[in-house]
Amino acid sequence: MNYAATLETYEPLTLEEPVSTKPTLPAAPFPRKYVHSVFVDLQDARQAAQALRAAGFDERDIHVLESRNFVEAVSQDQSPFNIVTSMDYDVYMREANRGRSFLGVRPASYAQLKQIRDLLAPHHAYLAKYIDTWTVTELLP
């Protein structure tokens, strides 16, 4: 894993009901500064979100997205510097085209990445990566 020694501050998010049945999209700068993970089953993604909330993660920082909502959220900003790296972008878009579900969670610090990985793994998450401004850290293959 690639952990940076610097800490970054995160701007507050103003989102409504992020893990409800009503789709809500993450605020910009999504997809940067989020852990993204993919799930075959939407129910697994929802259970992973519950596990994150139970572990103390702010529900405003957790987003369960169906494939069409993930594509919409990623395309909010067309700037090439605000999307996932080209290779990762292609991988996630292929999963979206396969109808997969996604969970995005915004960690408060880099120190939470291992905890997030350990909470996502039992719910069959894959392609879990932390997408930062200039780096990508793989958490689960």
C-alpha positions as CSV (number, residue, x, y, z in Angstrom):
1,M,0.0,0.0,0.0
2,N,1.1,3.5,-0.6
3,Y,0.5,5.8,2.3
4,A,1.4,9.5,2.0
5,A,3.0,11.2,5.0
6,T,1.0,14.4,4.5
7,L,-2.5,14.9,5.9
8,E,-5.0,16.8,3.9
9,T,-8.0,18.7,5.0
10,Y,-11.4,17.9,3.6
11,E,-14.1,20.4,2.8
12,P,-17.4,19.7,4.5
13,L,-20.0,17.9,2.5
14,T,-23.6,18.9,2.3
15,L,-25.5,15.8,1.2
16,E,-28.9,14.5,2.1
17,E,-29.6,10.9,3.0
18,P,-26.5,9.3,1.4
19,V,-27.5,5.7,2.0
20,S,-31.2,5.9,1.3
21,T,-33.1,4.3,-1.4
22,K,-33.3,7.7,-3.1
23,P,-30.1,8.1,-5.1
24,T,-28.0,11.1,-4.0
25,L,-24.7,11.8,-5.6
26,P,-21.5,12.8,-3.8
27,A,-20.5,16.4,-4.0
28,A,-17.5,17.5,-6.0
29,P,-14.6,16.6,-6.0
30,F,-15.9,13.1,-6.4
31,P,-14.2,10.7,-7.3
32,R,-11.1,12.2,-5.7
33,K,-10.4,11.6,-2.0
34,Y,-12.7,8.6,-1.8
35,V,-12.3,4.9,-1.4
36,H,-14.2,3.3,-4.2
37,S,-15.3,-0.3,-4.2
38,V,-17.4,-2.5,-6.4
39,F,-20.1,-5.1,-5.4
40,V,-21.9,-7.7,-7.5
41,D,-24.9,-7.5,-5.2
42,L,-26.5,-4.2,-4.1
43,Q,-27.4,-5.7,-0.8
44,D,-23.7,-6.4,0.0
45,A,-22.9,-2.7,-0.7
46,R,-25.7,-1.6,1.6
47,Q,-24.5,-4.0,4.3
48,A,-21.0,-2.6,3.9
49,A,-22.3,0.9,4.3
50,Q,-24.1,-0.2,7.5
51,A,-20.8,-1.7,8.8
52,L,-19.0,1.6,8.1
53,R,-21.7,3.6,9.9
54,A,-21.6,1.2,12.9
55,A,-17.8,1.7,13.0
56,G,-18.3,5.5,13.3
57,F,-17.9,6.8,9.8
58,D,-20.1,9.8,9.0
59,E,-23.1,8.7,6.9
60,R,-22.7,11.9,4.9
61,D,-19.4,10.5,3.7
62,I,-20.8,7.1,2.6
63,H,-22.5,6.6,-0.8
64,V,-24.0,3.5,-2.2
65,L,-24.5,4.0,-5.9
66,E,-26.1,1.8,-8.6
67,S,-24.1,1.7,-11.9
68,R,-26.0,4.6,-13.6
69,N,-25.6,6.8,-10.5
70,F,-21.9,6.0,-10.3
71,V,-21.4,7.0,-13.9
72,E,-23.4,10.2,-13.3
73,A,-21.4,11.1,-10.2
74,V,-18.0,10.5,-11.9
75,S,-19.1,12.6,-14.9
76,Q,-20.0,15.6,-12.7
77,D,-16.8,17.3,-13.6
78,Q,-15.4,16.8,-17.1
79,S,-11.9,18.0,-16.3
80,P,-9.4,15.3,-16.9
81,F,-7.7,16.2,-13.6
82,N,-10.8,15.4,-11.6
83,I,-11.5,11.9,-12.8
84,V,-10.0,8.6,-11.9
85,T,-6.8,7.8,-13.7
86,S,-7.4,6.6,-17.3
87,M,-6.8,2.9,-16.4
88,D,-8.9,3.0,-13.3
89,Y,-11.6,5.0,-15.1
90,D,-11.9,2.3,-17.7
91,V,-12.0,-0.5,-15.1
92,Y,-14.8,1.2,-13.1
93,M,-16.8,2.1,-16.2
94,R,-16.6,-1.6,-17.4
95,E,-18.0,-2.6,-14.0
96,A,-20.7,0.0,-14.3
97,N,-21.6,-1.4,-17.7
98,R,-21.9,-4.8,-16.1
99,G,-24.6,-3.3,-13.8
100,R,-22.5,-3.5,-10.6
101,S,-23.1,-1.5,-7.5
102,F,-20.5,0.9,-6.0
103,L,-19.7,2.2,-2.5
104,G,-17.8,5.3,-2.1
105,V,-16.6,6.4,1.4
106,R,-14.5,9.5,2.2
107,P,-12.0,8.8,4.9
108,A,-11.2,11.6,7.4
109,S,-7.5,10.6,7.2
110,Y,-5.2,8.2,5.5
111,A,-5.0,6.2,8.7
112,Q,-8.6,5.0,8.1
113,L,-7.8,3.2,4.9
114,K,-6.9,-0.1,6.6
115,Q,-10.0,0.0,8.7
116,I,-12.2,0.7,5.6
117,R,-10.6,-2.2,3.8
118,D,-11.2,-4.5,6.7
119,L,-14.9,-3.4,6.9
120,L,-15.5,-3.8,3.1
121,A,-13.8,-7.2,2.6
122,P,-16.4,-9.4,4.4
123,H,-19.1,-7.9,2.2
124,H,-17.5,-9.2,-1.0
125,A,-16.1,-5.8,-2.1
126,Y,-13.6,-5.8,-4.9
127,L,-11.6,-3.2,-6.8
128,A,-11.4,-1.2,-3.6
129,K,-9.1,1.8,-4.2
130,Y,-8.4,5.1,-2.5
131,I,-8.4,7.7,-5.3
132,D,-6.5,10.8,-4.2
133,T,-5.7,13.9,-6.2
134,W,-2.5,12.5,-7.7
135,T,-2.3,8.9,-6.4
136,V,-4.3,5.7,-6.3
137,T,-3.9,3.2,-3.5
138,E,-5.2,-0.3,-4.0
139,L,-6.9,-1.7,-0.9
140,L,-8.6,-4.9,-2.4
141,P,-7.9,-6.4,-5.8
